[in-house]
Amino acid sequence: MGNTYTVGQYLVDRLGELGLGHLFSVAGDYSIEWVNSYVEKSGIQVIEEVNELNAGYAADGYARLKGIGALCVTYSAGSLCATNAIAGSYVEKVPVVLINGAPSIQKTLTFEQTGYSSHHFISGRETDLQVFEYITAATVRIDSPHLAPMLIDYALTQCITERRPVYIELLEDMVDLECARPSNALKAAPVISDEDSLNQSIAQISDRLENATKPLIWIGVEIDRFGLHDQAERLIRDLKIPYVTELLSKAILSEDDVQFAGVFDGKSSSPYVQSLVKDSDFVLALGVWLTDINDLGWPIDLDKTAFASWDTVKYGTIFNAQVSLADLVNGLIDKRLMCKAQTLPAKTARQAPVVNPAAEITYQGFYDFIQQQIDGNTIVGADASLNYFGSLLLEVGARRGFIVQSSYSAIGYIGSAATGVSLAKQDKQRLLVFAGDGGFQMTAQCLSTQTRFNLNPIVFVMDNGVYGVEQWLADASVFHGNKPFYNSCILHRWNYSKLAEVFGCQGWKVDTYGELQDAINGAKENLNSPSIIQVVVPQRSIPDNANWKAS
């Protein structure tokens, strides 16, 4: 290659410029040349994953903290395995770059013109592009070195602008071909607000905030996705009123804040938060997404709630389009509003529960117990499972200290996402992961990658032998009586702690609170590999805040 500047180098340089420090990859002959000759020789570390789904979840977890994540796979047989992960990133606005190594132009034309197939082909050059164009913000095929810089720049700019995944199909014969060098640095394109819509929204919301008796701020996930943490905190401080978050946005601001009241998630919220939302006469929802997981059993009062999200403001019959969330928040700050005085949430330190060390662990008892293990340097991750409920009420002091995929809700996400989070987090932080046993069975190989790279999340697998949340959604009355579980919700039991022997990490199986404490102590001392703690709980045990749904 000499001093020639190539397509492969261009892509590496642009990814590094955006802050990518790790690339999750599964070996494939159509992609291996770029990974070996370019990525391995750059400042980006290659994390060799065990399968494409895990790689996609890991890249998603990484991107939630870093602002960019990437995985490299091979054509069709590899890339199509990653579609579920990419779909989740699309739904939850997570900026992930999927680089798909593809067959050469010669192999493509031979297949299309003669039917002679190279491995992984399905129906020609359009197959993977057509699949991913529905679940990405941009799909590009790099089949010309002259167009490569423009196409790469377009895809990556879309990724950081839309905060959504993009797809780059990199043909194997393009990697070493010469192309132009990068010119200007890539930047996210700003959302352009309509001036009249913005001013009307600021005026209408300002009037309601100042005249409401009990106004409330509801902080949503877009505050995190668009990096508006400081601005949101400034507005909350100025208004001097309480605020809540949603499950998807839990702990994007520190939950140690004196104005933080709790997580509002419908009937699974704390009684205090439910009363606060019910009694409020105006709710400003900044960046909130309404989903059936975020309003559990609670009819949202649209007449008293102003939603600023998806570049619009919606309040009762008012609809203002093309309003940037950043412009709106900054405009409200500039107004220097004065709200009516309110009593802020009382902050009292939680006392460690008194438990019998020999007592059987319950789902709620586990979460009461685990709160004492969470401090300002702890990141918490929860999977789509009954752990949504238990983790919702945990107090997490670290800003951006909670990872959940509650909108798309793919079970099995969090174990593999923990790989990416472990690489993206600060060195002083420790990751605690709460997984259901059914979800963990889907992506258990995450322990292999984490062990290989000396990552040390503590993974709690709640072992009740059933797809608990699926049963809860279908018929929750099973948890309150003697009705049998649906056969489709009953799992084949694993001895999860023994997986440590397979993957080379450390594991514990616990049935009592005394064993749980011993396991946590051991896991906290294990700094060089993941720790898996199999927590055995009764099949009909569920967190207290899931009891509202009886059928």
N, C-alpha and C positions, 0 to 999 in steps of 0.2 A: 504493500500500500504506500510505503514511503511517506512523502509529505502531502499526498493527495488527501483532500478533505472529502469525506464520503457521507452517504445517506445514513449509514449506521452510526457514525460519529455525531451527525446532526441531531439525531433523535436522542442520543445519550446526553448531549450537551444541553438540549432544551429541557429534558427532565430534571437534570441536576440544577439548572438555573431556577426551576420552580420549587426547589427544596427537597426533591426526592433523595433519600439516603439509602433506601433498600428497595429491591425489586424481587417480588415473589415469582418463582418460576418453576415450571415442570419441564424437564428435558424433552425436546422433540426435534427431529432432524430438520424441519423447516425453519426452526427458530434458533437452533443451537449455535450457528455461526455468529449471529448478532450478539448473543449472550456471552459466548466465549471470547470473541475477538474485540468486543467493544465495552460491554457492561463490566465484565470481570476486570478490565484494565482501567476502569474509571474510578471515581470516588463513590460510586453506588455499589453497595454490597448485595450480592445475589443470595437470596434465601431460597434454597432448594426445597420446594414443597412436595408433599406426597401425592396430592391430586389437585385438580383444577378448582374444584368447589372450595376446598380449604384455602387455596391460594387466593381466590376471589374474596372470601370472607376476611382473610388476613389483610389484604390490601384495603378493604373497606374499613376495618378497625384502625389501621394505620392512618388512613386519610382523615378520619374523624378528628385526630389530634394534630396531624402534620399539615393538613390542607391539601395534600395530594398523595395518592397512592397508585401503585402500578403492579400489574402482573403480566408475565409473558408466557404464552402457551403455543401449541401447535394447531394446525388447521383442522377444523371440524371435530375430529375425535377428541381433541383437547379443548378447543374453545367452547364447544356446545355444552361441555360439562360445567362450564363456568356461568352459564346463562342465569341460573337462579341467583347467584351472588350479584351479578351485574344488575339484574332486575331489582333486587333489594336496594342497591346503591342508587339506582335511578329514582325509585319511589321516595327514598329518604334524602335525596339531594346530597350525595357523597361523591366528591371528585376523584374518580378512579379511572386510570388509563389501562385499557386492555390492548396489549400488543400481540397480534396473532401472526405467527410465522406462517407464510403461505407458499404453495408450490410456485415454481418459476413460470414465466410467460410461456416458455416452450412446452412445459408439461401441461399447462392450462389449455393451450391451443391444440395440442395433440389429443387431449381428452375430448375437447369440444368438437373437433373435426373428424376424428376417427373412432372415438369410443374407447380407445386404449387408456385405461385408468391408472393413474398413480395413486398410491395409498392415501386414504383419508378423503378422497373426492366423493362428493355426493351427486351434485348436478352442475358442476362448473363453477365459474368465478363468482357468481352472485350469491351462492348459498348462504355463507356466513354473514355477508353484508346485509342480506335481506332479513336475517334473524335479528341481528343486533341493531338495525336502524330503528326498531320499535322500542328499544330499551336503553338507548344512549342519546346524548345530545348531539353527537356527530359521528358519522362513519366515513372513513376514507380508506382508499386502496392505493398503496404506494407502488405503482407499476411504471413510474417514470422518474429518473433521477432529477430531471429538470423541474418537475412539478412537486417533488418531495418536500422542499422547504415550505412552500406555500401550504400544502395540504397538512403537514405536521403542525405548522403554526396555527392554522385554522382550528384543527381538532383540539389542541391543547388550550387555545384561547377560549374555546367553547366550554371546555372542562372547568376552567377556573372562573369563568363568568357565570355559567348556569349552575355550578356546583353539582354537576351530574357526570356520570361516566361517559367516556368516549371510546371509540373503537378504531384502532389503527391496524390495517392489514399490511404487513411488511413482507413483500415477496422475497424469497431467498436469494434471487439473483440481483436484487437491488442494493443489498447491504454494502457492498464494496465499491459501488459506482460513485463517481465524483459528482458533487453538487456544490452549490454556493454555501458560504458560511452564514451563520446567523447574523442579523444586523441589529435591530433594536430589541431590547428585552421585551418579553411577553408580559402583558398586563390584562387584568380582567376589564371587560368593557363595562362602564358604569350604567346603571339603570337610569334612564332619562325620564324624569317626572314631568307630567303635564302641569304647567304652572297653576292653572286655574283649579285643577283637581287637588293639587297639593295644598294650595292656600285654603280652599274650602274645607278640606279634611282637618287641617290644623285649627282653623277657626271653630269648626263644629266640635271637635274633641276637646279643645281648650275650654269652650263654654260648658260642656258637660262635666269636665273635671273640676272646674271651679264652683259649679253650682250643686254638684252631687253632695249628699250628706255622708255617704259611705262609699267613696270610689275605691276601686281595686285595680291593680295591674296584674295581668296574666301574661307571663313571659313564655314565649313559644320558641320552637326549635330554630326558626329563621334568625333569631338573634345570634345563635351560635354559627349557623351556616354562613352568615354574611359578616362575621367578625365584629358584631356590634356590642360586645360585652361591656366595654368601658362606657359607651354612650347610654346603654340601658341602665347601668348602675348610676350614672350621673342623673338621669331623669328620675329614677326612683328616689334618690337622695333629695333632689330638689322638691319633689312632690310630698315627701314625708308621709307616704301612705303604704299600707301593706302590699305585698305582692305574692303571687303563687306561680308555680310552674306547671307543666304537664309532664306525664311520664317520659315522653320523648325528649323533653328539655330539662329533665331533672338534673340539678346541680351544674347547669351551664354557668350559673353564678354560684358563689359559695353559699351553702346552706347555713353557715354561721352568721350570716347577715342578720342584723337586728330587725329588719323590716320583712324578712322572709317568713311567711306563715305556713308554708307546706306545699305539697304537690296536690293539685286538683285533678282527680281522675274519677269523676262521678261518684258513685256510691262506694267506691273503694278508698276514697279519701278519708282522712281523719275526721272525726265529728266536728272538730274546731273549723277545719277548712270548709266542710260542707255548710256549716252555719254562716261562715264569713261570705261565701259565694251567694248563698240564699238571701242574706240580709243586705248585700251590697245593692245600691241603686244605680251604679254605673261601673261596668267592667271594660277596661281597655286591654284587648288581647293583641299583643304585639308579636307577630310572627307565629301565631298559633295555628296548627293544622287540626281540623276536626276529624277524628276517626272514631270507629266504634270501640277502640281500645282506650281512647283518651277521654271519653265521656260516659263510661260504663254505667248504664242504667239511669242516666241523668238527662232530662230534657233541658237543653241549653236555652236560656231566655234570650232570644235574638233581639228583643226590643230594648234590652238594657246593655247589650254587649256590642262593642265596636271592634270588628275584626280588621286588623291591618296585616295582610299577608297576600302572597301571590301577586304583589304589585298592585293591590287594590285596597280600598277601604269600604267595608260593608257595615252599615249600622241601621237597623230597622229597615225603612224603605229607602235609605240613602245608599247610593252606590257611586263611588268615585274611582274611576279607572286610571291606570298609569300613575301610581303613587309609589315611589321608592320608599321602602321601609327606613332606610338610612336617612333620607331627606325628611321623612315625617318625624322621626325621633329627634333629629337635630333641630327641626323647626319647633317642636314642643319645648325643647331645652331653651331655645332662644326666647321663648315667650315668658320665661321666669314665672311660671304659674304658682298660685297659692291655693292649696286645697284646704278644706275644712279639717281641723285637727281631729286625729283619730288615735285610739289606743293601739299601740303597736303590739305584735305578738309577744307574749311573755316567754323568755328563754330560760328554761330550767334544765340543768344537767340531768341526763338520764342516769338513774341508778342501776348498777349491775343487778340483774335478777338473782334472787336467792333460789338455787336449784339443788336438788338432791343429786350428787354426782352419779348415783346408781340408777337414776330415773331414766325411763325411755324418752327419747327425743321426739317432740312433736314439731310440726311445720312452724307453728307460731313460736314455740319455745326456742327453736333454732334461731329465728330472727331476733328475738329478744336477747338471746345470748350473744349473737355475732356483733351486735351494735358496739360492744366494748372493744372490738378489734379494729374499728374504723377510726382513723385520725386524719389530720390534715394532709398527710402524705399517702392516703389510700385512694386508689381508683377502684370503683365497683362496676362489675359487669353482670347483667342478668339476661338469661335466655327467655325465649317465648315459652312460658311454662307457668306453673303456680308461683314461680319465683318473681314474676311481675308484681304480685300482690305483696309478698313479704319485703322485697327490696324497695318498693315504692315509699314505705314509711321509714326507711333507714335515714339517718342524718349523715350527709356526706359533706365534709368541710372543704374539700378541694374544688376549686373552680374547674369546670369541665371534668369532674371526677366521677361521672356515671356514664356507662356505655350501654345502650339498649337499641334494639331494632324493632320498636313496638308498632310502627306503622305497617311495615311489610310482614313482620312477625314470622320469619322462617325459623322453625325449631332447628337447633343444631348450630345456629349462627355463632353464639358467643364463645364457644371453645376455640374455634379457629380464629375468630376476630381477636381473641386474646393474644395470639401470636403477633399480630400487627401492633396492637396496643402496647405490648411489652417492649417492642422495638422503638415505638414513637414516644413513649412516656419519658419523664425525667428520671434520672438515675436514682434519686432519693425516694421515688414513689414505688409502692407495691400494689400489685393488682390482685383483687379478690374476685373470683368468678363463681356465679351461682347458676348451675345448669340442672335441668330436669334429666332424669335417666333416659327417657325416650329420645330427646334431642341429642344428648351426648353420644348415644349409640350411632348417630348419623355421621359424626365427624371426629370420632375418638382418636383418629390418627394425628390430630393436632398435637398430642403429647409427644409424638415422634419428632416433629419439627422443633418444638420447644425444647426438648432434651438435646437435640443436635446442636442448637445454638445457645445453650446454657441460659435459657429464659426461665424465669421463676414465678409465673403466676401460681396462685393457690386456687385450685379448681375444686369446688364443692359440688358433688353430684348427689342430688336429692333422690334417694333410692326408695321409691314406693311401689315400683313394679307396674305402673300404669302411665299412659298418656293422660296425666291428671287434668291438664287444662283443656284438652279436647273433650274429656268426659264432662268437665265443668260447663263448657260451652253448650254441649248437647243436652245434658240432663244433670244439673247440679244436685238434684235431690238424692242421688246415690250417696253423696258424702254425708247425708243427714239421716240415714236409715240403713236398712239391710238389703236394699235392692242390689242385684248383681251389676257389676261393671259391664259395659259393652265389651264383647269379645274383641272387637277391633281396637280397643283401648288397653288391652292387657299385653304386657311386654314379656318377652323371654328374659329371664333375670340373668344379669352378668355379675361377676365378682369384680367390680370396677377397680378396687384397690390393687388387684393382682395385675392390672395392666401396667403398673409401674415396673414389674419384672420383665414384661415384654419390651417396653420402650426404654428402660434404663433410668427411670426417674424414681421418685419416692411416693409411697401410697399408704393410706390407712383406711380401715373400715371401722366405723364407730356406731354403737347402738345406744350409748348413754352420754350424759353431759360430761362426766369425768373423762371418758375416752375422747370426746370431742375436744376438750381443753388440751389433753395430751397431744392429740394430733395437730392442733393449731400451733402449739409450742414447737413441735418438731418441724412443721412446715415453715414457720417463721425463721428457723435456723438454717433451712435449706435454701441457699442463695444461688445454686448452680444448676438447678433443673426445676421443672414444674413439680408441684405437689398435688396429688389427687386424694381427696378425702371423700370417701363413700359414706354418706350420712343416711342411715336406715331410719325411715319414718313410717308410721302406720299408713296403710293404704287409704284410709278414709280421713286422714288428717289433712287439713288445709289451713292456710293463714286466716286469721280472724276477719280481715277485711275482704275476704272472698265469700263470707257466710251470707251476705245479703241476697245472693242469688240462690233460691231454694229449688228452682226447677227451670 
